[in-house]
Amino acid sequence: METKPQKMPKVAKVKNKAPAEIQITAEQLLREAKERDLEILPPPPKQKISDPAELADYQMRKRKTFEDNIRKNRTVMSNWIKYALWEESQKEIQRSRSVFERGLDIDHRNITLWLKYAEMEMRSRQVNHARNLWDRAVTILPRINQFWYKYTYMEEMLENIPGARAVFERWMEWEPDEQAWQTYINFELRYKEIDRARQIYERFVITHPQVKHWVKYARFEDNHGFINSARRTFERAIHFYGDDHMDENLFIAFARFEENHKEHERARIIYKYALEHIPKDQAKELFKAYTIHEKKYGDRSGIEDVIVSKRKFQYEQEIALNPTNYDAWFDYLRLIESEGDEEVIRETYERAIANIPPTKNKQFWRRYIYLWINYALFEELEARDFDRTRQVYKACLELLPHKLFTFSKMWLLFAQFEIRQKNLTAARKILGTAIGMCPRDKLFRGYIDVEIQLREFDRCRILYEKFLEFSPENCVTWMKFAELETLLGDYGRARSIYKLAISQPRLDMPELLWKSYIDFEIAQEEIENARQLYEQLVERTKHVKVWMSYAKFELNNKTEDGLNVLVARRVYERANEGLKNSLEKEVRVLLLENWRDFETQNGDEENRTKVESKMPRRIKKRQKVIDEDGVEQGWEEVFDYIFPEDEASKPNLKLLAAAKNWMKNKDFDTSASGDVPSDSQSEDTERES
């Protein structure tokens, strides 16, 4: 069976898609609709009722309308209220009361219905009905404060004070909010019932135990002249909260109360007590109030105490945010130590050293280790507890990771402490342990200084030998060892030490060692030995300062025949010959200038002329600038020196000098004819030459 294909529904096509000439927005539509709602309609015509029949007919029609509305939706309370109020307007109080009662049967929890009902009774001066109605309302809905307010207000307006008080008492049994209690208190105060108001406050602060209510209670006593009662109230409040729930606002109010009554010492004691018992992070306003009080009424010491307390609070905040902020710990400890309480100081030190750096990097331990040092010095110098000092040093040394790094200062301080305690064996044991666990230059030097002070020179020799085995390249150690032997008068041993030192393959500061060796020989008046040392040194190094020192040494060896000047001049000549091939021409220039000064003071005219003939000429030339990658960066101007001796030995330099002379003559001829070449042309010619 064939099926015919279904036709697709036609889609309406918009013939003209151009925008309308008049655009209407949604906002305009809404505004027009609102304007229509707000249009003022003409009031309905007034109906005049002239006889009881018309009135009865009117009332019947209105009642039928109200009843129909109620019948349509019984839960709409506005219909009941309108119906009842209309009956009231018709002086039908009984009917109005009946409508309200029917409404309450529908919804007895409707607050507006109760209020309108009671207000209707009060307007009609039905006092007993209104009282009974309020009683029913507060019995059914005791948490609606508005009923209680209206009820008490009605009784007070009727001057039924005992009745109003009874209503308040019933209300307070439900423990309402603070405003209700304050209303009750104000009610009693209006009738000068101070004792009753005090009793209400007693119940109030127990029912609502907030600090502000205790403060209100104390101010109530203060305002009525009961100063002692107000003070006892504050004290009771502090005792009521105890040490676990202390509040700074209570103490501030208490202190200001005492301040207002000129009891400044009492106020100061209150502030101090609060600052000692309240956590620092919860006492910002307390600090501020205490500072203001001391500035107004305190002396210098009191103000300083306030500042100290404030600084303590700031330091506590800093170390709470960053426990490893050791600078803050140092400042805090210095402040604590100024007060002199040993237990507090010790406790603070223990808190500080408990914050170990989180990493094993020595730079993070440098500040931390001074906490231990200060702790030990405090126990030794201030507390005079030497056993505890020893324990501090031991605990610190056990904490340090000696395989990674150590602090020689701690070992030395520990040993010096034992020496002060006249326990030399323990001090040596400490230093020996330190050298065995982590040999350091500072530890060796400190140990040697201790033995030198004890005049144990054999121990010093042993320590120096171990020190040099550990660090043979340390020139200062060799020099100190030799100086020790020199002081002891064993010059042969000192000379042997110097010889052994200069024979080492690697030294950190060989120039100081050689100088010390030479000075030693000069001090012993072994001039020939010193000269041999200089000869050995100039063979090893051709440094210009060595030659200059050598020449100065020979010059200072004055002889009667004046040979010292000749020997010194010979040293300068050798030095000049040795530095001819040096690439650093400035070094050779320095030598020649020193030689010239020498001849000026000690030589004759011939020798001075000879040295002057050796002085170089300084010229300026350009050279390429090449960076690390070998790329040319341009040209730069540099200064160079040309020595006459080099010109004589190298023909190309002579040719260059001749070309320069020719250029000078040419420049002179050209200038005479009026054509002066530019500086750039002369420089280019000089470069080409």
Secondary structure in CASP SS format (residue, H / E / C, confidence):
PFRMAT SS
TARGET T0000
AUTHOR 0000-0000-0000
METHOD secondary structure of the structure
MODEL  1
M C 1.00
E C 1.00
T C 1.00
K C 1.00
P C 1.00
Q C 1.00
K C 1.00
M C 1.00
P C 1.00
K C 1.00
V C 1.00
A C 1.00
K C 1.00
V C 1.00
K C 1.00
N C 1.00
K C 1.00
A C 1.00
P C 1.00
A C 1.00
E C 1.00
I C 1.00
Q C 1.00
I C 1.00
T C 1.00
A H 1.00
E H 1.00
Q H 1.00
L H 1.00
L H 1.00
R H 1.00
E H 1.00
A H 1.00
K H 1.00
E H 1.00
R H 1.00
D H 1.00
L C 1.00
E C 1.00
I C 1.00
L C 1.00
P C 1.00
P C 1.00
P C 1.00
P C 1.00
K C 1.00
Q C 1.00
K C 1.00
I C 1.00
S C 1.00
D C 1.00
P H 1.00
A H 1.00
E H 1.00
L H 1.00
A H 1.00
D H 1.00
Y H 1.00
Q H 1.00
M H 1.00
R H 1.00
K H 1.00
R H 1.00
K H 1.00
T H 1.00
F H 1.00
E H 1.00
D H 1.00
N H 1.00
I H 1.00
R H 1.00
K H 1.00
N C 1.00
R C 1.00
T C 1.00
V C 1.00
M H 1.00
S H 1.00
N H 1.00
W H 1.00
I H 1.00
K H 1.00
Y H 1.00
A H 1.00
L H 1.00
W H 1.00
E H 1.00
E H 1.00
S H 1.00
Q C 1.00
K C 1.00
E C 1.00
I H 1.00
Q H 1.00
R H 1.00
S H 1.00
R H 1.00
S H 1.00
V H 1.00
F H 1.00
E H 1.00
R H 1.00
G H 1.00
L H 1.00
D H 1.00
I H 1.00
D C 1.00
H C 1.00
R C 1.00
N C 1.00
I H 1.00
T H 1.00
L H 1.00
W H 1.00
L H 1.00
K H 1.00
Y H 1.00
A H 1.00
E H 1.00
M H 1.00
E H 1.00
M H 1.00
R H 1.00
S C 1.00
R C 1.00
Q C 1.00
V H 1.00
N H 1.00
H H 1.00
A H 1.00
R H 1.00
N H 1.00
L H 1.00
W H 1.00
D H 1.00
R H 1.00
A H 1.00
V H 1.00
T H 1.00
I H 1.00
L C 1.00
P C 1.00
R C 1.00
I C 1.00
N H 1.00
Q H 1.00
F H 1.00
W H 1.00
Y H 1.00
K H 1.00
Y H 1.00
T H 1.00
Y H 1.00
M H 1.00
E H 1.00
E H 1.00
M H 1.00
L C 1.00
E C 1.00
N C 1.00
I H 1.00
P H 1.00
G H 1.00
A H 1.00
R H 1.00
A H 1.00
V H 1.00
F H 1.00
E H 1.00
R H 1.00
W H 1.00
M H 1.00
E C 1.00
W C 1.00
E C 1.00
P C 1.00
D C 1.00
E H 1.00
Q H 1.00
A H 1.00
W H 1.00
Q H 1.00
T H 1.00
Y H 1.00
I H 1.00
N H 1.00
F H 1.00
E H 1.00
L H 1.00
R H 1.00
Y C 1.00
K C 1.00
E C 1.00
I H 1.00
D H 1.00
R H 1.00
A H 1.00
R H 1.00
Q H 1.00
I H 1.00
Y H 1.00
E H 1.00
R H 1.00
F H 1.00
V H 1.00
I H 1.00
T H 1.00
H C 1.00
P C 1.00
Q C 1.00
V H 1.00
K H 1.00
H H 1.00
W H 1.00
V H 1.00
K H 1.00
Y H 1.00
A H 1.00
R H 1.00
F H 1.00
E H 1.00
D H 1.00
N H 1.00
H C 1.00
G C 1.00
F C 1.00
I H 1.00
N H 1.00
S H 1.00
A H 1.00
R H 1.00
R H 1.00
T H 1.00
F H 1.00
E H 1.00
R H 1.00
A H 1.00
I H 1.00
H H 1.00
F H 1.00
Y H 1.00
G C 1.00
D C 1.00
D C 1.00
H C 1.00
M C 1.00
D C 1.00
E H 1.00
N H 1.00
L H 1.00
F H 1.00
I H 1.00
A H 1.00
F H 1.00
A H 1.00
R H 1.00
F H 1.00
E H 1.00
E H 1.00
N H 1.00
H C 1.00
K C 1.00
E C 1.00
H H 1.00
E H 1.00
R H 1.00
A H 1.00
R H 1.00
I H 1.00
I H 1.00
Y H 1.00
K H 1.00
Y H 1.00
A H 1.00
L H 1.00
E H 1.00
H H 1.00
I C 1.00
P C 1.00
K H 1.00
D H 1.00
Q H 1.00
A C 1.00
K H 1.00
E H 1.00
L H 1.00
F H 1.00
K H 1.00
A H 1.00
Y H 1.00
T H 1.00
I H 1.00
H H 1.00
E H 1.00
K H 1.00
K H 1.00
Y H 1.00
G C 1.00
D C 1.00
R H 1.00
S H 1.00
G H 1.00
I H 1.00
E H 1.00
D H 1.00
V H 1.00
I H 1.00
V H 1.00
S H 1.00
K H 1.00
R H 1.00
K H 1.00
F H 1.00
Q H 1.00
Y H 1.00
E H 1.00
Q H 1.00
E H 1.00
I H 1.00
A H 1.00
L H 1.00
N C 1.00
P C 1.00
T C 1.00
N C 1.00
Y H 1.00
D H 1.00
A H 1.00
W H 1.00
F H 1.00
D H 1.00
Y H 1.00
L H 1.00
R H 1.00
L H 1.00
I H 1.00
E H 1.00
S H 1.00
E H 1.00
G C 1.00
D C 1.00
E H 1.00
E H 1.00
V H 1.00
I H 1.00
R H 1.00
E H 1.00
T H 1.00
Y H 1.00
E H 1.00
R H 1.00
A H 1.00
I H 1.00
A C 1.00
N C 1.00
I C 1.00
P C 1.00
P C 1.00
T C 1.00
K C 1.00
N C 1.00
K H 1.00
Q H 1.00
F H 1.00
W H 1.00
R C 1.00
R C 1.00
Y H 1.00
I H 1.00
Y H 1.00
L H 1.00
W H 1.00
I H 1.00
N H 1.00
Y H 1.00
A H 1.00
L H 1.00
F H 1.00
E H 1.00
E H 1.00
L H 1.00
E H 1.00
A C 1.00
R C 1.00
D C 1.00
F H 1.00
D H 1.00
R H 1.00
T H 1.00
R H 1.00
Q H 1.00
V H 1.00
Y H 1.00
K H 1.00
A H 1.00
C H 1.00
L H 1.00
E H 1.00
L H 1.00
L C 1.00
P C 1.00
H C 1.00
K C 1.00
L C 1.00
F C 1.00
T C 1.00
F C 1.00
S H 1.00
K H 1.00
M H 1.00
W H 1.00
L H 1.00
L H 1.00
F H 1.00
A H 1.00
Q H 1.00
F H 1.00
E H 1.00
I H 1.00
R H 1.00
Q C 1.00
K C 1.00
N C 1.00
L H 1.00
T H 1.00
A H 1.00
A H 1.00
R H 1.00
K H 1.00
I H 1.00
L H 1.00
G H 1.00
T H 1.00
A H 1.00
I H 1.00
G H 1.00
M H 1.00
C C 1.00
P C 1.00
R C 1.00
D H 1.00
K H 1.00
L H 1.00
F H 1.00
R H 1.00
G H 1.00
Y H 1.00
I H 1.00
D H 1.00
V H 1.00
E H 1.00
I H 1.00
Q H 1.00
L C 1.00
R C 1.00
E C 1.00
F H 1.00
D H 1.00
R H 1.00
C H 1.00
R H 1.00
I H 1.00
L H 1.00
Y H 1.00
E H 1.00
K H 1.00
F H 1.00
L H 1.00
E H 1.00
F H 1.00
S C 1.00
P C 1.00
E C 1.00
N C 1.00
C H 1.00
V H 1.00
T H 1.00
W H 1.00
M H 1.00
K H 1.00
F H 1.00
A H 1.00
E H 1.00
L H 1.00
E H 1.00
T H 1.00
L H 1.00
L C 1.00
G C 1.00
D C 1.00
Y H 1.00
G H 1.00
R H 1.00
A H 1.00
R H 1.00
S H 1.00
I H 1.00
Y H 1.00
K H 1.00
L H 1.00
A H 1.00
I H 1.00
S C 1.00
Q C 1.00
P C 1.00
R C 1.00
L C 1.00
D C 1.00
M C 1.00
P H 1.00
E H 1.00
L H 1.00
L H 1.00
W H 1.00
K H 1.00
S H 1.00
Y H 1.00
I H 1.00
D H 1.00
F H 1.00
E H 1.00
I H 1.00
A H 1.00
Q C 1.00
E C 1.00
E C 1.00
I H 1.00
E H 1.00
N H 1.00
A H 1.00
R H 1.00
Q H 1.00
L H 1.00
Y H 1.00
E H 1.00
Q H 1.00
L H 1.00
V H 1.00
E H 1.00
R H 1.00
T C 1.00
K C 1.00
H C 1.00
V H 1.00
K H 1.00
V H 1.00
W H 1.00
M H 1.00
S H 1.00
Y H 1.00
A H 1.00
K H 1.00
F H 1.00
E H 1.00
L H 1.00
N H 1.00
N C 1.00
K C 1.00
T C 1.00
E C 1.00
D C 1.00
G C 1.00
L H 1.00
N H 1.00
V H 1.00
L H 1.00
V H 1.00
A H 1.00
R H 1.00
R H 1.00
V H 1.00
Y H 1.00
E H 1.00
R H 1.00
A H 1.00
N H 1.00
E H 1.00
G H 1.00
L C 1.00
K C 1.00
N C 1.00
S C 1.00
L C 1.00
E C 1.00
K H 1.00
E H 1.00
V H 1.00
R H 1.00
V H 1.00
L H 1.00
L H 1.00
L H 1.00
E H 1.00
N H 1.00
W H 1.00
R H 1.00
D H 1.00
F H 1.00
E H 1.00
T H 1.00
Q H 1.00
N H 1.00
G C 1.00
D C 1.00
E H 1.00
E H 1.00
N H 1.00
R H 1.00
T H 1.00
K H 1.00
V H 1.00
E H 1.00
S H 1.00
K H 1.00
M C 1.00
P C 1.00
R E 1.00
R E 1.00
I E 1.00
K E 1.00
K E 1.00
R E 1.00
Q E 1.00
K E 1.00
V E 1.00
I E 1.00
D C 1.00
E C 1.00
D C 1.00
G C 1.00
V C 1.00
E E 1.00
Q E 1.00
G E 1.00
W E 1.00
E E 1.00
E E 1.00
V E 1.00
F E 1.00
D E 1.00
Y E 1.00
I E 1.00
F C 1.00
P H 1.00
E H 1.00
D H 1.00
E H 1.00
A H 1.00
S H 1.00
K C 1.00
P H 1.00
N H 1.00
L H 1.00
K H 1.00
L H 1.00
L H 1.00
A H 1.00
A H 1.00
A H 1.00
K H 1.00
N H 1.00
W H 1.00
M H 1.00
K H 1.00
N H 1.00
K H 1.00
D H 1.00
F H 1.00
D H 1.00
T H 1.00
S H 1.00
A H 1.00
S H 1.00
G C 1.00
D C 1.00
V C 1.00
P C 1.00
S C 1.00
D H 1.00
S H 1.00
Q H 1.00
S H 1.00
E H 1.00
D H 1.00
T H 1.00
E H 1.00
R H 1.00
E H 1.00
S C 1.00
END
